[in-house]
Amino acid sequence: MITGTLKNKVDALWDIFYSGGISNPLKVIEQITYLMFIHDLSAYDTVKAKNAALLNTPYTSIFDGNEDLRWDNLLKITDPRTLRDTVENTIFPLIKNLNPNKKSAFARYMKNAQFEIPSDQKLVSVMEAMNEVYGIINEDGSDSDIRGDIYEYMLSKLSTSGNLGQFRTPRHIIRMMVELLKPGISDRICDPACGTAGFLIEAGKYIREQNPDLIFEPEKMAYYNTELFTGYDIDTTMLEIAAMNLMQHNIEDPNIQYLNGLTVAENSEQQQLKEKDQGRYSVVLANPPFTGSLDKDTTDPVLKRVTNTSKTELLFIAQFLRLLKIGGRAAVIVPDGVLFGSSKAHLSIRKELVDNQRLQAVISMPSGVFKPYAGVSTSILVFTKTDHAATEDVWFYDMQSDGFSLDDKRQPLDHSNLPDIIERWNHLEAEAERKRTEQSFLVPKDEIIANGYDLSINKYKEIVYEEEDLPSSAELMQEIATLSAEFQTEFAKLQQMLQEARASEASEDK
């Protein structure tokens, strides 16, 4: 999420493209992403060189013999025509061919990349504006997926983004969900609606933090770079950005592909991929599109066996279960309607989670979490695939603050429930003693069934109403009478003033 000065700088950058004749928002997003990637190449190259030095292995710099292609040196080129020629004909082909593995996600999505900034001077203006954006980012000093944040902000300018439910998950929410599942180096992680790969990037950061010596273990490192992370999406621009994002975060060759897991496969290759993926993953992290419906004729029949619906938010849950292997675990965001909707499809998906799998937690989030993009009410479901009755007690948590104000400004606050959620999750044995009036508590499976599989926290949370010492009816009537008398007095004064003003005007007219 970007706000304040950074938002204004991105707006100014956007305006440069618009005034230069590029009015297609997706083209603007695409070109800005390329330039951000070029900017970050120096840092990426430095990390690769340091890792090679640690491992005492050879490494040839991306800029070997071409130091002039580093971003800071590009800005020193004073002639606009020379700068454009250098970027378009030297550095742009360089980034397109960074990964020699032509089957890699990066190579796949960069092969058709085109440089489309219309004029020499506009390129100068764009790069100067980009430098201002990075100046603010560097002042902030946070280690965040800024390309994804900027992409999401620009996506909000599209009239279609809200309709598709494509709202970027705040970084701190993603981090909390990752910490709930604690993925490890031996896992296989999937986000079937990956967008710009925020969940995969954060899971990668967590795994590296838990395995600081991973770089010294070649086999595990190879698995980390190629097998550990899988992401699918139906937006090729998102996949392009995801590939660049992951590479910049030192996940070099993840499985990032175009695939709609909810529909019938478009070709034999996609069908084979779906069959291969069934029961393959140990971790699913996702925030799929909230709204939308499919044509029933195109909906994957495998998913319809779990919940016979065209609603994407329900079909995605069935998709998560299909992807997970037995014992695999998921933390996913769903709109609150999934928790209490009364249709047969809603009921069937909740019955599946409660009766046939192991539903572990329902974390209710405040509706402002996705502002300024949307005010939708959402919750996080945490469950494990078991394919047999395994649900016992379900943990409910009423998140009241995520550390930011819940208005469009989303200003940082001093208090956040997120650390408390992690702490209580890690000590669930203590939750059994909590009362329903507290912020979190356990609810037995039998009670959930008795309540029609309703998973909304308000169904089980008890609210204590404080008694207030209110005045008696006689006292209230006396106060009303006093106020009424005061009103009549003041109203009479106002009438007198108006009469005197009219009389004065009449006198002047004569």
C-alpha positions, 0 to 999 in steps of 0.5 A, spaced: 500 500 500 502 506 498 500 513 500 502 520 501 508 523 498 509 516 494 502 516 491 503 523 489 510 521 485 507 515 482 501 520 480 506 524 477 510 519 473 503 516 470 501 523 468 508 523 464 506 517 460 499 520 459 502 526 456 506 522 452 501 519 448 500 512 452 493 512 455 492 505 456 493 504 463 496 496 462 501 499 457 503 504 463 504 499 468 508 495 464 513 500 462 513 502 469 515 495 471 520 494 466 524 501 468 523 499 476 526 492 474 532 496 470 533 500 476 533 494 481 538 490 477 544 493 480 542 491 487 540 484 484 547 483 481 550 485 488 547 480 491 549 475 486 556 477 487 556 477 494 553 470 494 558 467 489 563 470 494 561 466 500 560 460 496 567 461 493 564 460 486 565 464 479 560 469 477 560 474 471 556 480 473 550 482 469 554 489 467 561 485 466 564 490 461 558 495 461 558 499 467 555 504 464 548 500 463 547 501 471 541 506 473 546 511 476 550 511 470 544 511 465 542 518 469 549 521 467 547 521 460 546 528 458 544 527 451 536 524 450 537 521 444 543 517 446 540 515 453 534 512 449 538 508 444 542 505 450 536 503 454 532 501 448 537 497 444 542 495 449 539 494 456 532 492 454 535 486 450 539 485 456 534 484 461 530 480 456 535 475 456 538 475 463 535 468 464 539 463 459 533 458 461 528 459 455 523 455 459 523 459 465 518 463 467 522 470 466 524 468 459 517 466 457 514 472 460 519 477 457 520 474 450 515 479 448 516 485 452 517 491 448 520 498 450 514 503 448 516 510 451 514 515 445 520 520 445 527 521 447 525 527 452 519 523 455 524 517 457 528 523 461 522 525 464 520 518 466 527 516 469 528 522 473 521 521 476 522 514 477 529 516 481 524 521 485 520 515 487 526 511 489 528 516 493 522 516 497 522 508 497 529 509 500 528 514 505 522 509 508 527 503 508 522 498 509 523 491 505 517 491 501 515 488 495 514 495 492 513 493 485 507 490 487 504 495 491 505 500 486 502 496 481 496 495 485 495 502 486 495 503 478 491 497 478 486 501 482 485 506 476 482 501 472 475 501 472 475 493 471 479 492 477 474 493 482 469 488 478 474 483 478 476 483 485 483 484 484 485 487 491 492 486 493 493 483 500 497 488 505 504 486 506 503 485 513 496 481 513 500 476 508 506 476 513 501 474 518 498 468 514 505 466 512 507 465 520 500 462 521 502 456 516 510 456 518 512 454 511 519 450 510 524 448 505 521 441 504 514 444 503 511 445 496 507 452 496 502 454 491 498 460 490 493 459 484 491 466 484 498 469 485 497 476 482 504 479 483 506 473 487 506 477 494 504 471 498 510 467 494 515 472 495 513 473 503 513 465 504 520 465 500 523 471 505 520 467 511 523 460 509 530 464 508 530 467 515 528 460 518 534 457 514 540 462 514 545 457 511 540 455 505 545 458 500 551 453 503 546 447 501 546 446 493 541 441 493 536 445 497 537 451 494 536 448 487 529 446 490 528 453 493 529 456 486 525 451 482 520 446 485 518 450 492 514 455 489 508 455 484 503 461 482 498 461 477 494 467 474 489 469 468 492 476 467 499 475 463 501 482 465 500 480 472 504 474 471 510 478 467 510 482 474 510 476 478 516 473 474 520 479 475 518 480 482 520 473 484 527 473 480 529 480 484 527 476 490 532 471 489 527 466 487 530 464 480 526 459 476 519 458 480 513 455 476 509 461 474 504 459 469 497 462 465 492 457 468 485 458 470 484 452 475 476 453 476 474 452 468 475 446 464 482 446 461 483 450 454 488 444 451 491 438 453 497 441 456 493 445 461 489 438 462 495 435 464 498 440 468 491 440 472 492 432 473 499 433 475 497 438 480 492 434 484 494 433 491 501 436 490 502 441 494 503 442 502 501 449 503 496 454 499 496 461 501 491 465 497 487 471 496 483 469 490 478 474 486 472 475 491 466 476 486 465 473 479 461 468 476 463 462 471 458 459 466 456 453 468 458 449 462 465 452 463 466 450 470 471 444 472 466 438 473 471 436 479 470 442 483 462 442 482 463 435 485 465 439 492 460 445 491 455 445 485 456 453 483 458 458 479 461 463 484 468 463 484 469 465 491 466 458 493 470 454 487 476 457 489 476 453 496 474 447 492 480 448 488 485 449 494 482 442 496 484 439 490 491 442 490 493 440 497 496 433 499 493 429 505 496 433 511 497 439 506 495 446 510 492 452 507 491 460 509 486 463 505 482 470 505 474 469 503 469 474 503 464 474 509 459 471 505 462 465 504 461 464 512 454 464 513 451 464 506 444 460 506 445 457 499 446 450 498 453 451 495 455 455 501 452 450 505 456 444 502 463 448 502 462 449 509 460 442 510 466 440 506 471 443 511 468 442 517 465 434 516 471 432 511 477 436 513 480 439 519 477 447 519 482 450 524 481 457 525 476 463 522 480 470 523 475 475 522 478 482 519 475 489 519 472 491 513 477 497 512 483 492 511 483 493 503 481 500 503 482 505 499 481 499 494 474 496 497 471 496 504 469 489 503 468 484 509 473 478 509 476 473 514 482 468 513 480 461 513 486 456 516 485 449 514 488 442 513 486 437 508 485 430 511 479 427 507 476 424 513 472 427 519 478 431 523 475 438 525 474 438 533 474 445 536 475 451 531 478 457 533 475 464 532 479 471 533 476 478 532 481 482 529 479 489 530 486 493 528 491 491 523 495 496 525 493 502 520 486 506 520 480 503 517 479 509 513 482 511 506 488 514 508 490 507 512 495 511 517 499 507 521 497 506 529 500 504 535 496 498 536 495 492 532 492 485 533 497 481 528 502 479 534 497 477 538 494 473 533 500 469 532 502 469 539 495 466 541 495 461 535 502 458 537 499 457 544 492 454 542 492 450 548 490 456 553 484 458 548 480 453 551 479 457 558 477 463 554 470 466 554 466 468 549 466 475 551 473 475 549 477 477 543 478 469 541 475 463 543 474 456 541 468 453 538 466 445 538 465 442 532 458 440 534 456 447 536 457 449 529 453 443 526 448 445 530 448 452 528 447 450 520 455 450 519 455 458 520 462 460 521 461 467 522 464 470 529 458 474 531 454 467 531 458 465 537 461 471 540 457 474 546 457 481 547 457 484 554 452 490 555 454 495 560 449 498 564 448 506 564 445 510 569 440 514 565 436 520 568 428 518 569 423 520 565 421 525 569 428 528 569 428 528 561 421 531 560 423 537 565 429 538 560 425 537 554 421 543 557 427 547 559 430 547 552 423 548 549 422 554 553 429 557 551 427 555 544 421 559 544 425 565 547 430 565 542 425 565 536 421 571 539 428 575 539 429 573 532 422 575 530 423 582 533 430 583 530 426 581 523 421 586 524 425 592 526 430 590 520 424 591 515 421 597 519 428 600 518 428 598 510 421 601 509 423 608 513 430 608 508 425 607 502 421 613 503 
